[in-house]
Amino acid sequence: MTLLDQIKDGIKVLYEEGKTVHFGAKISHSSDIFNAPAKIIGVYPHIFRIQFTDGGRSSFRSVQYAEILTGQAVISELDYAVPKSGYKR
């Protein structure tokens, strides 16, 4: 099983559990996301969808599994080794 498969399986488990996760992403200097509570609302072959709720307003983001693999995005509850480069927790 590859690391990408492990990431996909881990995200699927978190989705099925329906728990809130903590998501971080290096998007740009003005819109980085740090440890934001989110729900995984859909799991698909190449992406998964997350929902953030802030003050009653919801926002959504599609995330590629490769973003997790390369460290550009992080889910704190996901158990895997984060690459040395990319997003810092």
GIBEL-V899684 format. One record per helix or strand of 3 or more residues. SS is the DSSP state (A for helix, B for strand). FROM is the first residue (numbers start at 1). TO is the last residue. If there is no record, write none. Layout:
ss->[SS;SS]
from->[FROM;FROM]
to->[TO;TO]
//
This chain:
ss->[A;B;B;B;B;A;B]
from->[3;20;33;47;57;65;73]
to->[17;25;43;54;64;69;75]
//
